[in-house]
Amino acid sequence: MVASLQDKLKVPPTLWEGLKRVGVGRAEVARLAQLPLSVLKDDTPVSTAQFFAVWRAVETVSRDAAIGVRIATALDGAVMPLPFVAAQHARDFRDALSRVARFKRLCAPEDVALREVGERAELVVHWPHAGSASVPCSLVDATMASFLELGRRGTSERLIPLGLELARPAAAKSALERYFGCPVQFAAKLDRITFRRADLDKLFATYNKDLLDVLAPELDRRLEHHGAFESVAAQAKWVLRRRLTAGRPDIRSVASELAMSERSLQRRLTDEGVTFQALVSETRHQLALEYLADESLALIEVGFMLGYEDQNSFFRAFRQWEEQTPSEWRAANVARN
């Protein structure tokens, strides 16, 4: 897959501060990760692969399988980046998580999708430029812990997730279950933390409307600047990839997430020579091929993940794309072990 987001990010100062607070040497981590000196001196952006190398070096230097949780819990609002500061003063847990998911792309090619189904709400984390490389365990743990810390600190309650799924072999199981307070499933298909939907409605004791009114324009300005380097169509496809599982997104919801009006999005897509309906179809086509390449996914699961209400609709669309059924495409294109 070719992701629409640029593969570059700055190592957040909060990571270096977190290492300091848990007693892990920054210099040793940088040396082991083979970071260029400019990263430390001039805050030069790194690639996803380099960022992963930093976290793997953290694991090696610390010799602590639960180091990700330790770093996340050692940090506080005084050192958090602006998007997380805004999230800490959101109206409720849902608002806070939505703000984090939206603004994660300000600092990293990291995709955080919030999905609400029935009485459950789940956060799924994906790194578009990871390729076949596994995401470092400590990075996943720190990310999941940061979501939970946000909820616990904002609500002043010890929120307990329904479950935590990790796409890696078992490690530090007792430490993770002790912190998260819920069962941890290893060797899962993806990295996902699930909350009770009712928890997302819980109000934040730290809610500060006046502060949000000050921070929001600055965050919007940064997001607009960040997105200026990629086409609007590419940005819309990035949103579609995240939202399709919850059903076919409409143009209004996509425009809202891109911080523009529906009319503006329509006009800019027209200027680029594409339609919203074509983007939805193209995104579904790309995702269908990616999902079908994973033989652990049943065809009915693929259809659901693409946002189709029934299997027949998925099959008809796939025939139009590939002139064959999904099962025929899988049989012809996926290598068997």
C-alpha positions in Angstrom: 0.0 0.0 0.0 1.1 3.5 -0.7 0.0 5.8 2.1 -1.1 9.3 1.4 0.7 10.8 4.4 4.3 11.8 4.1 6.6 9.3 5.8 8.3 11.8 8.1 7.8 12.9 11.7 9.8 14.6 14.4 10.7 12.7 17.5 8.5 14.3 20.1 10.2 16.1 22.9 7.8 14.2 25.2 9.6 11.0 24.4 13.0 12.4 25.5 11.3 13.8 28.6 9.7 10.5 29.3 13.0 8.7 29.0 14.5 11.1 31.5 11.8 10.6 34.0 12.1 6.8 33.9 15.9 6.9 34.0 16.7 5.8 30.4 19.7 7.6 28.8 18.8 9.6 25.7 22.3 9.5 24.3 22.5 5.7 24.6 19.1 5.3 22.9 20.1 7.7 20.1 23.4 5.9 19.5 21.8 2.4 19.4 19.1 3.7 17.1 21.8 5.2 14.8 20.1 8.5 14.7 21.8 11.3 12.7 23.2 14.1 14.9 20.8 16.6 13.2 17.8 14.8 14.8 19.1 15.7 18.3 20.5 19.1 17.5 18.1 20.5 14.9 15.0 18.4 15.4 15.2 17.0 11.9 12.3 14.7 10.9 12.8 11.0 10.8 11.1 8.2 8.8 8.7 5.7 10.4 11.5 3.1 10.2 13.9 5.4 12.1 11.2 6.2 14.7 10.6 2.5 15.2 14.4 2.0 15.7 14.3 4.6 18.5 11.6 2.7 20.3 13.4 -0.6 19.8 16.5 1.0 21.2 14.5 2.1 24.2 13.4 -1.5 24.8 17.0 -2.7 24.6 18.5 0.0 26.8 15.8 -0.2 29.5 15.6 -4.0 29.5 12.0 -3.5 30.7 9.2 -5.2 28.8 6.7 -2.7 30.2 8.7 0.4 29.4 6.0 1.9 27.2 3.5 2.0 30.0 6.1 3.5 32.3 6.9 6.3 29.9 3.3 7.1 29.2 2.4 7.2 32.9 5.4 9.3 33.8 4.3 12.2 31.6 1.9 15.0 32.6 0.1 17.9 31.1 3.0 20.3 31.7 5.1 18.5 29.0 2.4 17.2 26.6 2.2 18.5 23.0 -0.5 21.0 22.1 -3.0 18.5 20.7 -2.9 16.5 23.9 -3.3 19.7 26.0 -6.4 20.5 24.0 -7.7 17.0 24.5 -7.2 17.1 28.2 -9.5 20.1 28.4 -12.2 18.6 26.1 -15.8 18.3 27.1 -15.9 14.5 27.5 -13.8 11.4 26.8 -15.3 11.0 23.3 -14.4 14.6 22.4 -10.9 14.1 23.8 -10.3 11.0 21.8 -11.7 12.5 18.6 -9.3 15.5 19.0 -6.3 13.2 19.5 -7.3 11.1 16.5 -7.7 14.1 14.3 -4.5 15.9 15.3 -2.2 12.8 15.6 -1.4 13.5 12.0 0.1 16.8 12.9 3.2 15.0 14.3 3.2 11.5 12.8 2.0 9.4 9.9 -0.1 7.5 12.5 -3.7 6.5 11.9 -5.9 6.4 15.0 -9.5 5.3 14.3 -12.3 5.7 16.8 -15.2 3.4 16.1 -18.4 3.0 18.1 -20.5 -0.2 17.6 -23.3 -1.1 19.9 -22.3 -0.7 23.5 -18.6 -0.8 22.6 -16.1 1.8 21.5 -12.7 0.8 20.1 -9.5 2.6 19.1 -7.4 1.0 16.4 -3.9 2.2 15.7 -2.2 1.8 12.4 1.1 3.0 10.9 0.6 3.4 7.1 4.3 3.4 6.4 5.3 0.4 8.6 5.2 -2.0 5.6 5.9 -5.5 6.8 7.8 -4.3 9.9 6.1 -4.9 13.2 5.4 -1.8 15.4 7.7 -1.8 18.5 5.9 -3.3 21.5 6.9 -0.3 23.7 5.4 2.2 21.2 2.1 0.3 21.0 2.0 0.1 24.8 2.8 3.8 25.3 0.1 4.8 22.8 -2.6 2.6 24.4 -1.6 3.8 27.8 -1.8 7.5 26.7 -5.4 7.0 25.7 -6.3 5.5 29.0 -4.3 8.1 31.0 -6.2 10.8 29.1 -9.5 9.3 30.2 -8.5 8.6 33.7 -7.0 12.1 34.3 -9.9 13.9 32.5 -12.7 12.1 34.3 -10.8 11.7 37.6 -12.0 8.1 37.5 -10.0 4.9 37.2 -11.5 3.9 33.9 -11.2 0.2 33.0 -11.2 -0.8 29.3 -13.2 -3.8 28.2 -10.2 -5.3 26.6 -6.8 -4.8 25.0 -5.7 -6.6 21.8 -2.0 -6.6 20.8 -0.7 -7.9 17.5 2.4 -9.4 19.0 3.6 -12.4 21.0 2.9 -12.4 24.8 5.2 -10.3 26.9 4.8 -8.5 30.2 1.3 -9.9 30.5 0.9 -9.5 34.2 2.3 -5.9 34.2 -0.1 -4.8 31.3 -3.2 -6.4 32.9 -2.3 -4.8 36.3 -2.1 -1.3 34.7 -5.0 -1.6 32.2 -7.2 -3.6 34.6 -8.6 -5.8 31.8 -7.8 -9.0 29.9 -5.0 -8.6 27.3 -5.1 -10.7 24.1 -1.8 -11.3 22.3 -1.2 -12.4 18.7 -4.3 -10.4 17.6 -5.0 -9.2 14.1 -4.4 -5.6 15.0 -3.7 -3.3 17.9 -7.0 -2.3 19.5 -8.2 -1.0 22.9 -12.0 -1.3 23.6 -14.0 0.8 26.1 -17.6 0.8 27.1 -19.4 3.3 24.9 -20.9 4.9 28.1 -17.4 5.7 29.2 -17.0 8.1 26.2 -19.9 10.1 27.5 -18.2 10.8 30.8 -17.6 14.5 31.3 -14.1 15.8 31.9 -13.5 17.6 35.2 -10.7 19.4 33.4 -13.1 20.8 30.7 -12.1 24.4 29.8 -14.1 26.0 27.0 -12.2 29.3 27.0 -8.9 27.5 26.6 -10.2 25.3 23.8 -11.4 28.5 22.0 -7.8 29.8 22.2 -6.1 26.5 21.1 -8.5 25.4 18.4 -7.6 28.1 15.8 -3.9 27.3 16.2 -4.4 23.6 15.8 -6.5 24.2 12.8 -3.8 26.4 11.3 -1.2 23.7 11.8 -3.5 21.0 10.3 -4.1 23.2 7.3 -0.4 23.8 6.8 0.4 20.1 7.2 -2.2 19.2 4.6 -1.0 21.8 2.1 1.7 19.4 0.9 -0.7 16.7 -0.3 -3.8 16.9 -2.5 -7.2 17.2 -1.1 -8.2 14.0 -2.8 -5.3 12.2 -0.9 -6.4 13.7 2.4 -10.0 12.6 1.7 -8.9 9.1 0.9 -6.9 9.0 4.2 -10.1 9.8 6.1 -12.1 7.3 4.1 -9.7 4.5 4.9 -10.3 5.1 8.6 -14.1 5.5 8.4 -15.3 2.8 6.0 -15.7 0.1 8.6 -18.4 2.1 10.3 -20.3 2.3 7.0 -20.1 4.4 3.9 -19.0 7.9 5.0 -20.9 10.8 3.5 -19.1 13.9 2.1 -20.3 16.0 5.0 -18.5 13.9 7.7 -15.3 13.7 5.6 -15.3 17.5 5.1 -15.8 18.0 8.8 -12.8 15.9 9.6 -10.7 17.9 7.1 -11.8 21.1 8.8 -13.6 22.5 5.7 -17.2 22.9 4.5 -18.9 20.3 2.3 -19.1 22.9 -0.5 -15.4 23.6 -0.2 -14.5 20.0 -0.4 -16.7 19.4 -3.4 -15.1 22.4 -5.2 -11.5 21.4 -4.4 -12.1 17.8 -5.5 -13.6 19.1 -8.8 -10.5 21.3 -9.3 -8.4 18.2 -8.9 -10.6 16.3 -11.5 -12.2 13.7 -9.1 -15.5 13.1 -7.5 -16.3 12.1 -4.0 -18.1 9.0 -5.2 -15.1 8.0 -7.3 -12.8 8.4 -4.2 -15.0 6.1 -2.2 -15.0 3.4 -4.9 -11.2 3.7 -5.4 -10.5 3.5 -1.7 -12.8 0.5 -1.3 -11.1 -1.2 -4.2 -7.6 -0.6 -2.7 -8.6 -1.8 0.7 -10.4 -4.9 -0.7 -7.2 -6.1 -2.4 -5.2 -5.5 0.8 -7.8 -7.3 3.0 -8.1 -10.2 0.6 -4.4 -10.7 0.6 -4.7 -11.5 4.3 -6.1 -15.1 4.2 -7.0 -14.9 7.9 -9.9 -12.7 7.0 -13.1 -14.3 5.8 -14.9 -12.9 2.8 -17.8 -11.8 5.0 -15.3 -9.9 7.3 -13.8 -8.1 4.3 -17.2 -6.9 3.1 -17.9 -5.6 6.6 -14.6 -3.8 6.9 -15.3 -2.1 3.6 -18.6 -0.7 5.0 -21.0 -2.8 2.9 -24.3 -3.6 4.4 -24.6 -7.0 2.8 -22.3 -9.5 1.1 -24.0 -9.3 -2.3 -23.2 -5.6 -2.6 -19.5 -6.3 -2.0 -19.5 -9.1 -4.5 -21.1 -6.9 -7.2 -18.7 -4.1 -6.6 -15.7 -6.4 -6.7 -16.8 -7.9 -10.0 -16.9 -4.4 -11.5 -13.4 -3.7 -10.3 -11.7 -7.0 -11.1 -14.1 -8.9 -13.4 -14.0 -11.9 -11.0 -15.3 -12.8 -7.5 -13.3 -12.1 -4.4 -12.7 -15.8 -3.8 -11.4 -16.2 -7.4 -9.1 -13.2 -7.0 -7.7 -14.5 -3.7 -7.1 -18.0 -5.2 -5.2 -16.5 -8.2 -3.2 -13.8 -6.4 -2.5 -15.0 -2.8 0.5 -17.4 -2.5 -0.4 -20.5 -0.6 2.0 -21.8 2.1 
